[in-house]
Amino acid sequence: MTERRRYWLLKSEPEAFSIHDLARAPKQTTAWDGVRNYQARNFLRAMQIGDQVLFYHSNADPPSVVGVAEVVKAAYPDATQFDRGDAHYDPSSHPDQPRWDMVDVRFVRQFTVPVPLDLLRKQVGLKRMELLRKGSRLSVQPVRQEEWKEIIRLARRRTSRRGSERIPQQ
């Protein structure tokens, strides 16, 4: 029995790591490390190879969904938790019982026209989306399949208004 594909949203401040950085990374792939929230970590642990990811630029003007990535390696221990020189070092985590995990994601595409937070808030079909919940600050969060489809539709519509290439639906 095969599990169905799941969908996620990963937030990153573009000054720290942007969709452009992911596109320029070796093999257009990176480890998504440094997550230090237990609920977000549990979401990382639930990710499987092939799951699709909305890449969201937070603390941007405007904050927006800017593209798509794909999980290419399921959760494994985040090495930064053991590195005393890393900003994400956790002295209470031990190699024999790692506390924090990461996944590897690969660039799929960048939206020609980002889908801004204000536009997402106006969509009736997205009212239950975690990203739009008051006080939601998780950097890793699940996305329902219908939310995924709505955001891809918005990105495609914004692109077609610009007369650019069509964004395929997955």
C-alpha positions in Angstrom: 0.0 0.0 0.0 1.4 3.4 -1.0 1.0 6.4 1.2 -0.2 9.5 -0.6 2.1 12.5 -1.1 2.0 15.1 1.7 2.5 18.8 1.5 4.4 21.2 3.7 5.5 24.8 4.1 9.0 25.8 5.1 9.7 29.4 6.2 13.0 31.1 5.7 14.1 34.7 5.9 15.5 35.5 2.5 18.6 37.2 4.0 19.4 33.9 5.8 18.5 31.4 3.1 16.3 32.2 0.0 14.8 30.3 -2.8 17.6 31.7 -4.9 20.2 30.2 -2.5 18.5 26.8 -2.9 18.5 27.1 -6.7 22.2 27.9 -6.6 23.1 25.1 -4.1 25.1 22.1 -5.3 22.6 19.8 -7.0 20.0 22.4 -6.0 19.7 20.6 -2.7 20.3 21.6 0.9 19.9 20.2 4.4 17.0 22.0 6.2 18.8 22.4 9.5 18.6 24.6 12.6 15.0 23.9 13.5 14.7 24.2 17.3 11.0 23.9 18.0 9.6 20.5 19.0 6.4 20.7 17.0 8.3 21.8 13.9 10.9 19.1 14.5 8.0 16.5 14.7 6.8 17.8 11.3 10.3 17.3 9.9 10.2 13.7 11.2 6.9 13.1 9.4 8.3 14.2 6.0 8.9 11.5 3.5 10.9 11.5 0.2 8.7 12.9 -2.5 6.7 15.2 -0.3 6.2 18.6 -1.8 7.2 21.9 0.0 6.0 25.4 -0.4 9.0 27.7 0.1 8.0 30.8 2.0 10.0 34.0 2.5 9.2 35.3 5.9 10.3 38.7 7.2 10.3 39.9 3.6 8.5 42.8 1.9 6.0 41.3 1.4 6.1 37.9 3.0 5.3 35.4 0.2 5.2 31.9 -1.1 8.0 32.0 -3.7 8.3 28.5 -5.0 8.3 24.8 -4.6 10.9 22.3 -3.3 10.8 18.5 -2.7 11.9 16.4 0.2 14.7 14.2 -1.1 16.0 12.7 2.2 13.8 11.9 5.2 14.6 13.1 8.7 18.1 12.4 10.2 20.0 14.0 13.1 20.9 17.6 12.6 24.7 17.9 13.0 24.5 21.6 14.0 23.1 20.5 17.4 26.6 19.1 18.3 28.7 21.9 16.8 29.8 24.3 19.6 30.6 26.9 17.0 27.2 26.8 15.3 24.4 29.2 16.3 22.1 26.1 16.6 24.3 24.3 19.0 22.3 22.5 21.8 24.5 21.5 24.8 21.7 19.3 26.1 21.6 17.1 23.0 23.9 14.1 22.7 25.0 12.1 19.7 23.6 8.9 21.2 20.2 10.5 21.7 19.9 13.4 19.2 17.2 15.9 20.0 16.9 17.7 16.6 16.5 16.4 13.1 16.7 17.9 9.6 15.6 16.8 6.1 17.1 17.4 2.7 15.1 19.4 0.1 15.7 20.1 -3.5 14.7 23.0 -5.6 11.8 22.4 -8.0 10.8 25.8 -9.2 10.5 29.4 -8.3 7.3 31.2 -9.0 7.6 33.9 -11.6 5.3 36.1 -9.4 5.4 35.4 -5.6 2.1 34.8 -3.8 2.0 37.3 -1.0 0.6 36.7 2.5 -2.1 39.4 2.0 -3.5 37.6 -1.0 -3.4 34.2 0.8 -5.5 35.8 3.6 -8.2 36.8 1.1 -8.8 33.2 -0.1 -11.8 31.5 1.4 -10.2 28.1 0.7 -7.2 28.9 2.9 -9.0 30.1 6.0 -7.9 27.0 8.0 -4.3 27.1 6.8 -1.7 27.0 9.6 0.2 29.9 8.1 -2.8 32.1 8.4 -3.7 31.1 12.0 -3.3 34.0 14.4 0.0 33.6 16.4 1.3 30.9 14.1 5.1 31.1 14.0 6.2 27.6 13.1 8.9 27.4 10.5 7.8 24.0 9.4 4.1 23.3 9.0 1.8 20.9 7.2 -0.3 22.1 4.2 -3.6 20.3 3.3 -3.8 19.1 -0.3 -6.6 21.5 -1.1 -4.5 24.4 0.3 -1.6 23.3 -1.9 -3.8 23.2 -5.0 -5.2 26.7 -4.2 -1.7 28.2 -3.8 -0.5 26.6 -7.0 -3.6 27.9 -8.8 -2.9 31.4 -7.4 0.7 31.2 -8.6 -0.4 30.0 -12.0 -3.0 32.7 -12.3 -0.5 35.5 -11.2 2.0 34.2 -13.8 -0.5 34.1 -16.6 -1.5 37.7 -15.9 2.2 38.5 -16.5 2.2 36.5 -19.7 5.1 34.3 -18.5 5.5 30.5 -18.6 2.8 28.3 -17.2 3.4 26.7 -13.8 2.5 23.0 -14.0 0.3 21.6 -11.3 1.6 18.6 -9.3 
